[in-house]
Amino acid sequence: MEWGAARSLALLRMSTQITTLHDDVRWRWISFSPALVIMLVLSVLPVANLVAMSFFKITWAEGRSTWAPVGFANYAALGEDPLYRASLGNTVLFAAVSVTVQMLLGFALALLCSKALRARALYRMIFILPILIPGIVVGAIWKLIFNADFGLVNQILELVAIDPVDWLGEPSIALLSVVIVDVWHWTPFCFLLLLASLESLPQDIYESAKIDGASGWQEIAWITLPLMLPAMLVTAAFRLIVAFKVFDEVYLLTSGGPGTATEVMSFTIYQRFFTENRAGYGAAMSVSAIFIVCLLLSLALTARRRAGSAT
């Protein structure tokens, strides 16, 4: 009888807890659902408007716009546009090179900062300074540094008897110059995320490795990198998305030139919308860019989930 009463009491408490939990979840869903709907509308509505624009040829005359349906003609024209192909290739190359270098430098700086016994706060402050500078100021600074006549880089080259280089005007190295600026500006972002991940790793594993006689390189290769792989994938995904949308650095440094050497997708879309007044075609280019960014994000999240399950 006592066991039956205790079991009935336990079942009653469990039922009460489940009912309370259900009511709490339902109340939270009811209270948060308006905010979720508003966020969903604000996120989807501009994209839906952009997609709708991509199926029209939009022209302005006398302050009024005319929308002529063209179906998929704007999307078909993308493959025949040499400027679009050049901008897509430059964007992919720019994002791949800059993000790879930023991840390597960010990881190296995070390791150095985590090993520092003194002035660690000072090192952090110095390493994150570039990311605190507004983009327009970064462009102005580096345009002066890369100036072919009086820039700091060419002055240093002259000291070692090397001829001056037109960093922003030479087609073969203009994109490299933009990559250098992007690496300088955004490496602190990778550094901060990787340092936070590095400092959260369990230290008992490293102590066991030291007892077993593992060297510093072996700890990095067999302990640090596998444990940090999910965080590194997330960091790389964030940077790939932002790098794929690069605009301000190109606009301020080279304006897409010389020729199409630094033409990237965001700058090409800007030209189509505001310079050439081809809003429908620019919308089609924007939709293609959104699709590519979503594809990159999906691949990164899938890789992170697999890495997390593996570790």
N, C-alpha and C positions, 0 to 999 in steps of 0.2 A: 504494500500500500504506500509506504514511504517513497519507494522508487517510482511508483506510478505518479504520485503527487509531484515529486521533483521533476519528473520528465514533463508533466503537463505544464508546470511552471516555466521550465526552460523553453518549451515550445511556444508558450504565450509570450514570453519576453522576446523570442526570436521573431515571432509574428509582428510584435509591436515595433521592433527595430526595423524590420523590412518595410512596414507601412510608413514609419517615420522617414526612412531613407527614400522611399518612393515619392512621398510628398515633398521632401526637400529637393529631390532632383526635378520633379515636375514644377515646383515653384521657381527654381533657378532657371529652368528652360523658359517658363512664362515670362520671368523678369528680364532675361537676356535676349529673348527672341526679337523684340523690336530693334534693339541695337544691331543684332546680327542681320536682320532684314535691311536696315539702313546701310550697313557696311557692304552688304552684297549688292544692293542697288547702286551705290556710289562706285563700286569696283567694276560692275558689269556694264552699266549704262554707257560710260565713255567708250569702252571697247566695242560695244554693240553699235554705237553711232559711227565709230571708225570703220567697222566692217561694212556698214550700210553705205558709207561714202565711197568705199572702194569699188562699188558696182556702178558708179556714175561718173560722167565727165562733168565737172563743176566749173563753171565760168562766172566771172563777175563783170557786170556792165551797168553803169549808172547807179552804182550802189546796191544793186540787186544781184542775187545769185541765180543761175540757171542750172538745173540738174537734168542731164540727159542720160538715160540708162544705157550702159554699154556691156552689161553682163560681166563675163570674165576677161574682157579685153585688157583691162589694166594689169591683171595677173599674167596674162599671156605676154604682155609687153615687157615684163620684168626679165625674162630670159633673153630677150633681144636687146636689152639696154646695156651697152658696154660699160657705162658709168656705174650701173648697179652691180655688175659682175666685179668690177674693180673694187668697189666699196666693200662688197661682201668678202672678197679675198683679203683685202687690207685689214678688215675688222677681225676676221678669224686669225690672221697672222699676228696682229697686234695683241689680241686677247691671249692667245696661246703663249707668246713669248713673255709678255709683261707679267702675267699671272704666275708662270713657272719661276721666273726670277724672283718675284715678290715672295712666293712661298719658300724658296730656298733661303733668301736673305732673312725673311721673318723667322724661320725656324732656327737659323744660325744665331741671330740676335737673341731669340728667346732662350736658347741654350746658354749663351754667354751671360745673359742677365741673371738666369737662375743659378749659375755657378758663382756669381759675384758675392763676396762676403761683405764688402763695404760699398757704400754709396750706391746701393741698388736703386733707391728712389731717384737719385740723380740720373742714372743711366736711363731709367724709364722715361723721365721727363725729356731727356735729349732725344731719345729714339722716336718719341711720338710728336715732336715739334712739327714736322712737315704736314701731318694730317690736320693740324689745327689752323693752318693757313688757308684762307679762302681760295677757291679755284682761280678766280680772276687775278689774284695777286700772284699765285704760282705761275700763271701764264706770263704775266708781265716780268717777273723775276727771271725766268728761264729764257725769255725772248732776248733780254739784255745779255744774259750769260752766253747764249749761242750766237750773238751778233757777229757777223763775218768781219766787221771792221774793228770793233773795240771790245768784243766780248771777252769775258774772263777766260774761257776755255782756249781761245786762240792766243791770248796773251801768254798763257802757260805753255802752249805749244811752241811759241816763238822763243821762249827761254831755253828750250831744248833743241833749237834749230830745226823745227818742223814747220812746214808751210801752213799758213792759215787754211781753215776748212770752212766752207759755207754749209753749216750744219742744217739750216732750215731751207736752203735753196738748192741743194744738190739732191736730185731724185733718188739716188742710190742710198743715201743715209738719212733722208728727212724723216722717214717712218721710225728709224732707229732713234733719232733724237726725241721724237714724241714718246717712244717707249721708255727712254731714260727718265724723262720727266714724270711719266706715270709711275714708274718704279720708285722714284724718290718720294712721290706724293703719297702712295698707297701702301708701301711696305710697312709703315707703322700699324696699319689696320691688321695685317696678317700677324705682325709681331705681338700685338695685344691679345688677340684671340688664342694664338698658339702658346703664349706665355701663361695665360690663365689655365689652359688645358694642361700644360706641363706642370704647373704648381699643384694641380689637383690629383696628380698620379699618386698611387699608394707607395710610400717610401719603404715599406717592409720588403717589397720585391727587390729593390735596389740593394738593400742590406744583405739579403740572401745571395744576390749575385756577387757582391763583393766578397762574401765569405767563400763562395765557390771559386773565386779567383778570376772573375770576368773583368776584362779591360774596359776602358771608357768607351771605345768604339763598339765593343760587343754589347754593352748596355744600350747604346743608342740604336744599334741595328736590331737587336733581339727583344728589347723591352720597350724603349721609348717610342720608336716608330709604330710598332703594332698597337700599342695602347692609345696612341694619339691619332691613329688613322681616321676614326670617325670625325674627330674635330678638324683634322686637316681637310677632309673631303668637304665638310660644311664651309670652312673658310674659303677653300678654292671655288666652291659653287657661288658664294657671295661675290667674290672678286670677278669671276667669269661673267656673271650677269652684269655687274657694274662696268666692267671693261668692254663688254659688247655694246654698251650704250654710250661709250665715250663720245663727248661732243666738245666740251669747253676747252680742253687742251688743244685739240685740233683747230678749233675755231680761232683761238687766241694766238697760236704759234704759226700755223701755216695756211689756214683757211682752205685746207684740202690739197694744196699745191706742194711742190711744183707739179703741174699737170694733174695727174691723179695719184701721185705717189703717196699721199696721206689721206686720200678720200676714204671716209668711213661711212657706215650706213646712216648714223644719226645726222651727220652733216649733209649727206645726199638728200635725206628726207626733208631737212630744213630748207635746202635749196628748192626742192620740188614744191613745197608748200608756199614759201614766202618770197622766193626770188622769181621762179618761173610761173607761179600762180596755177599750179596743176594739183589741186587739192585731192581729186579722185585718185590720181596715180600715186601721189604721196601717201594717201591712206592705204593703198594696196602695199606699198613698200613698208609702211608701219606695221600692217598686219603680218607680213612675212617676218619682220624682225621680232614681233611678239611671239610668233610661232617658234622661231629658233630659240629664243630665250626660255620659253616654256619647255622645249625639248631638252635644253641643257639642264634646267632645274630638275626635270624628271629623271634624267640620267644620274645627276649628282645624288638625289635622294635615294634612288635605287642602289647606287654604289655604297652610300652611307649605311643603309639598312643591312646590306649584305656584310659590310665590314663589322657593323655592330653585332650581328648574329655570329660572325666568325670569332670575335674576341670574347 
